[in-house]
Amino acid sequence: MHMIAALAHRGPDGNGEFTDAGIALGHNRLAVIDLAGGAQPRVDAASGDALIFNGEIYGYRTLAGELRDAGVELCDRSDTEVLFQMLRRSGIRETLAKIDGMFAFAFRDGRSSTLYLARDRFGEKPLFYGLAGGNLVFGSELSALRCHPAFRDSGIDRDAAFQFLTYEYLPGNRSGREGISKLPPGHLLSFADGRITLEAYWQPPRGEEPAANDEVAALARLEQLLDRSVKDRLVADVPVGIFLSGGVDSGLVAALAARHASAITAFTVKMPARAQRPRQCLRGGQQSARRAARRLIAPPDLSGMPGGTSAHDRRSRRRRRR
């Protein structure tokens, strides 16, 4: 309960628990798709299969159609149900090879009692884990793991602190706390009989996309890929918004989104010390999206506040936006 409560801010729309012999799963939900359905943990009582899932599966409606054509009955319209049934029908590795999205999930195979943790290809969704007395403890944030008795007094990883001060982020699987690791992007963790196995389920493809013969063809292909990517991310049963930094990336995303959706609000944050440039960028963002953007005025001392913005935060946000 304490671990779930530590993550309440990540999912204010509902929570659930599942306990069975040797396993306990908890979930806080932020409802985006199928607000009436989509409850978690997702469990099949007969087999013991269980899933908790953070994120989104892009193109899940097409996958749902394939499952129905194969005779699989879906209990709701959520991407959670689609992922759950794919895992049960096709297995963990075939499912990971087929899905596209931003996700971190835990799946218990009832037949083998193996627990799987998986993280999306580029690590958009976080997932931390640690071993405690032969038990696997995991969560979306360090704060959840530190509610567990085994990690309550987990000290600072000094090597990780040195890396953070050097690179301004933590490379590899270091979390910053002793005994706790990050599951690397594009990796699958298997836990059975008290032992962990890690494997990479995806690597960036090399040379599979045929080279364009000229610049015009290359730009057309790039636009096609970007347009499809943005369109896939607009699927939601709640309002979708865009953060505008005034740079090329967010302006391009806004322009592409405007092709496919008519009810998008764009937001930009104005820092008082940089009053002129954000105002100019805001106008550019409005023009690209053809939307009335909302301007959020930050307090003058925001950057000096505990937990306020930092260079690392800004870089992290830029990576997420891409």
N, C-alpha and C positions, 0 to 999 in steps of 0.2 A: 504493500500500500504506500509506503514512504517513497519508493522509487517512482511509482505512478504519479504521486502528488508532486514530485520534483519536476515533472514534465507537463504539468497542467497547462502552462502557458502555451505549449505547442499544440494543444488540442482542446479547445474550450467547448466543443460541440457534443461531447460524449466520451465515455470511457467504459472499459470492460476488462474482465479478467478470465483466465482459464487456468485451472490447476488439474494436474493428473499425476500419476506416479512418476516422480523424478523430474517434474517440469512445472513451472509457473510462468505464465505470459500475461502481460498487461499492456493496455493500449489507451492512449488519449487521442481523440479524433478531431481533426479540423475538416469539416465536411465541405467538399468541393464538387464531387460528382455523386449523383443519386442521394440527395439529402435525406430522403426517407429510408433508404436502404443503406448498404455499405457498412453496417455495424461490424466491429471487431472486438476480440479475436474471432476469426472465421474458423469454425470447427466442424468436423464430421464425426459425430459421436460413434458411429459404427466402426470406422477405421482407426480413429484416434488422430487423423491428420489435423493439423492446426496451423494457422497463419496469422501473423501480425505484420502490417505493411505500412510504410510511410512513403508517400510520394504519389506519382502518377504514372500510368502506363499509356503511352501515346498510341493512337490507333487501336484502342481496346475494342471499339465497336466492330471493327472488321474481324478481330479475333473472336469476339462474342458470336458473330455470325458463323464463323468456321466451327466453333464448338456446337452451336445449335444444329448445323448441318450434319455434324457427326453424332447427333442424338443425345448430346449433353444438355440436361435441364439446368438452367441458371435461375437462382432464387431471387435475384434483383438485377438492376441495371448498372451496378458499380464495376469499376475496374478491379476492385478487390476480389469480387466473385470470379471474374475472368481469370485473374492470376491464380487464384486458389484452384480452380478446376483445371487449368493448364498444368500446374504442378502435380496434381493428383493423376492426371491422364498421361502426361508426357514425361514427367520426371524433371528434376531440377536442372540438369545440364541442357537438355533440349529446349526447355522453357527459356532459360537465360540466353540461349543462342537466338531465340526468336523475338523476344520482347525488346521494345525500345522505350526509354523513359528515364525519369529521375526517381530513384527508389533506394530504400534500404528495407530489407524484410528478413523475418525469421520464419522458417517452415519446419515443423516437426513431421517427419514421415512416420505415421503410426505403425506401419508394418515393421520397419527396421529400428524404430525408436531413435534414429539419427536426427540431430538438429542441424539445420543448415542456416547460415547467415550469408546474405548476398548484398552487394552494394553496386550501384549503377556504374556504368563504364568510366565516367569522369569524376565520380565522387561528389556529385551535387548534394546528395543526402548523407548526413553523417551517421556513423555507427562505431561505437566503442565497445571493447570487451576485455575481460580478464578472467583468469582462472583462480578459483578460490576453493581449496580443499577438494579438488576433483570435480568441482561444479563450474559451469560456464555462466558468467554474469555479463549482461550486455545492455546497452541502451543508446538512445539518440544523443545523449549529452553526458559529460563527465559528472554533472551534478546528480544524475540518477545513480550511477555506479557508486558514488561516494555516500549514498544513503545505505548501501549494503555494509554490514559489519566488517567484512573482509577488506574494504577499501576506504573506510571512514577516515583512517589516519594515513592514507596514501600520501607519501611525501613528494616534493618536487623532483622531477627527473632533471638533474643538473646538466647532463649532456644535451637534453632537449632544450633547456633554457639557453644554453650556449648557441645551439642551432637557430633558435628563434631570434636571438639578438643579432645573429649573423645574417640570416636570410629573410627575417621578418615573417616567416611562416615555418611550420614544422614539416619537413620532408619525411617521406617514408611512412612507417606505421607508428611513430612516436606520438603520444598524446599530451605529454607534458607532466604526467603523473606516473610514479613508479608502479609497475604491475598492471598498468592499463594501456592497451594498444588501440590504434585505429585500424579498422579493416580497410585495406588499401582499395582504391577504385578498381572496378573490373575484377574483383576477386570473390571467391566463394570459400567460406569456412565450413568445414564439416566437423561435428562434435559427436563422438560415440565412444563409449567405454572410458570416459574420462580423458580422452585424447583429442587434440585439435589437429586437423589437416587443412592447410591453406593451398589454394591453387588459383592461378589466373584463368578466368574463363573467357577473357577477351584481350586482344592486342590491337592497336591501331593498324588497319590494313595498309599494306605497302604495294603500290604498283597495280592494284586491282582496278582502279578507275582509269580507263583509257585517256591518254593525254589529249587535250584539245589541240586541233591543228592551228588555230589562230585565236587572237585575243577576243574577237566577237563571240566565238563559240564558247570560250572559257567563261566569259562574263554571263552569257545566257545560261550556262549550266550552273554557275554559282547562284544566280538569281533564282533558278528553279529550286535548288536545294534549300536556300534560305527561306523562300516563300512557303515551301512545304513544312519546314521546321517550325516557322512561326504559326502557321495555320493549325498544326497539331497541338500546339500549346495553348490555343484559345478555347479548347473544349472544356466547358465548366458549367455547372448549374448555379453559379454565383457570379457576381460582377468581376470582370477582369480589368486590372489596371496596369499601367506602364510607368516605370520610373525614367524620367528624362534627365540625363546628366548634361546634355548639350553637346555631347560628342557624336561621332559618326555612328557608333554602334547602336546606341539607344534611339537615335533619330531614324536609322534604317529599320529597326524593329517596329517603331511606331508607324512608319510609312507602310510597311508590309502588313501590319495588323489591320490598318485602315481598309485594306482590300477585302477583308473577310469578316469584319465585325463593325457594327455601327454604334455600340454602346460601351465604348472603352474610354475611361478617364485617364489622362496622363498627369503625372505628378513630378514636380521638380522641387528641390530644396535650395533656398536662397540663403547663403551665408553672408551676414552683414558686412564682413570685411572684404567681400568680393561682390559688391552690389551690382556693378555694371555688367560684368561678364555673364552671370546667371540670367540677368534680364534679357540680354541678347540671345542667349542659348534657349531661353524659354520661348521666345518668339519663333526661333527656328524649329523647335520641337512642335509647337502648335501648327506651324505651317506644314511640317512633314505629316503629322497625324491628322490634320484637319479637325482637330478637337480643341475644346477649351480646356487648357491645362490648369490644374490647381497648383498654386504656389505656396509652399510651406516655409514660413519664416522661422529660422532656427534662432535660439537665444544667442547673444553675442559671445558668451563664454562656453558654448557647447563643447568645443574641442578640449577644454580644460576640465570638464566635469568627469567624475569617476564613471566609467562605462560609456563615456562620450566617444565621438568619432575619432579615428586615428588613421594614419597612413595605411596601416595593415587592414583596417576595416574597409577603407575605400577600395583597396586593391581586391579584397575578397568580394565586395559587392560588384566590382567590375567583372570579375571572373564569373560570378553567378549570372550576371545579365547576359553574358555571351553565350 
